[in-house]
Amino acid sequence: MPKIHIGRKIKEVLGKTPLSVIAFAKKINVTRDAAYKIFEKEAITTDQLQKIGQVLEHNFFDYYKTEEQANLAKDPEPKYGFATKEDISIISNAVKALAEQVEKLTERLPKGKPLIKKKYSKK
């Protein structure tokens, strides 16, 4: 995973918005000085990062994705390894149909009689 200085990324994204540092600080419930300290941090809590992301309308968690995760996010329907919603729906319907068939067959069975007669032979 690449080393990310998240404080610098936050400062960079904030710089592209019309928000001042003071307005940004108020929206994330910290002081102006605390906001400047965030810009210096290499790491912050996920809760704080989520709140900052909401205020700046930016997903900072994307910076932490591996290349494989980023490629998977680009391809919403992987070619292998994962069931799609359609696959799950088809399987679910098939299971329901089989359950109904089993129930109908069970109703046709004679009541009170053993289902299988066992035969044993002695040699």
C-alpha positions in Angstrom: 0.0 0.0 0.0 1.4 3.4 -0.9 2.4 5.8 1.8 -0.2 8.6 2.0 0.2 11.9 3.8 -3.5 12.4 4.3 -3.2 15.9 5.8 -1.6 17.2 2.6 -4.4 15.6 0.6 -7.1 17.2 2.7 -5.4 20.6 2.4 -5.1 20.1 -1.4 -8.8 19.2 -1.7 -9.9 22.0 0.6 -7.9 24.4 -1.6 -10.0 23.5 -4.6 -13.2 24.4 -2.7 -14.6 27.8 -1.9 -14.4 27.0 1.8 -12.0 29.0 4.0 -10.0 27.1 6.7 -12.1 28.7 9.3 -15.4 27.6 7.6 -13.9 24.1 7.1 -12.9 24.0 10.8 -16.4 24.9 11.9 -18.0 22.3 9.7 -15.8 19.5 11.2 -16.2 20.9 14.8 -12.6 21.8 15.4 -10.7 25.1 15.9 -8.8 26.9 13.1 -5.6 25.8 14.8 -6.7 22.2 15.0 -7.6 22.3 11.3 -4.0 23.4 10.4 -2.7 20.6 12.6 -4.8 18.1 10.6 -3.0 19.3 7.4 0.3 18.3 9.1 -0.8 14.8 10.1 0.2 11.7 8.1 -2.7 9.7 9.6 -6.0 10.5 11.2 -8.9 8.4 12.5 -11.3 6.9 10.1 -14.2 8.7 11.8 -12.6 12.1 11.3 -11.6 11.3 7.7 -15.2 10.3 6.9 -16.5 13.5 8.4 -13.9 15.6 6.5 -14.8 13.7 3.3 -18.5 14.4 3.8 -17.8 18.1 4.3 -15.5 18.4 1.3 -17.6 15.9 -0.8 -14.5 13.8 -1.5 -13.7 10.2 -0.8 -10.3 10.2 0.9 -10.5 6.4 1.4 -9.8 5.9 -2.3 -6.2 6.9 -1.7 -5.7 3.8 0.4 -7.0 1.3 -2.2 -4.6 -1.2 -3.6 -4.3 -1.4 -7.4 -6.4 -4.6 -7.4 -9.2 -3.0 -5.4 -9.2 0.0 -7.8 -9.4 -2.2 -10.8 -12.3 -4.2 -9.2 -14.1 -0.9 -8.5 -13.8 0.0 -12.2 -15.4 -3.3 -13.3 -18.7 -3.6 -11.5 -19.4 -7.1 -12.9 -16.2 -9.2 -12.5 -15.8 -12.0 -15.0 -15.2 -14.6 -12.4 -15.2 -15.3 -8.7 -18.3 -13.3 -7.6 -22.0 -13.9 -7.9 -24.1 -11.1 -9.4 -27.5 -10.1 -8.1 -29.0 -11.9 -11.1 -27.1 -15.1 -10.3 -28.4 -15.0 -6.7 -31.9 -14.3 -7.9 -31.8 -17.3 -10.3 -30.4 -19.6 -7.6 -33.0 -18.4 -5.1 -35.9 -19.1 -7.5 -34.5 -22.5 -8.3 -34.3 -23.4 -4.5 -37.9 -22.2 -4.0 -39.1 -24.3 -6.9 -37.3 -27.4 -5.6 -38.7 -26.8 -2.1 -42.2 -26.7 -3.6 -41.6 -30.0 -5.5 -40.3 -31.7 -2.4 -43.4 -30.6 -0.5 -45.7 -31.9 -3.2 -43.9 -35.3 -3.3 -43.9 -35.5 0.5 -47.7 -35.1 0.5 -48.0 -38.0 -1.9 -46.1 -40.4 0.3 -48.2 -43.1 2.2 -48.8 -42.2 5.8 -47.5 -44.5 8.5 -45.6 -46.8 6.3 -41.8 -47.1 6.1 -40.4 -45.4 3.1 -37.8 -48.1 2.4 -37.9 -51.8 3.1 -34.6 -53.1 4.3 -33.5 -56.5 3.0 -30.6 -58.2 4.5 -29.0 -61.3 3.2 -26.9 -63.7 5.2 -24.1 -65.5 3.5 
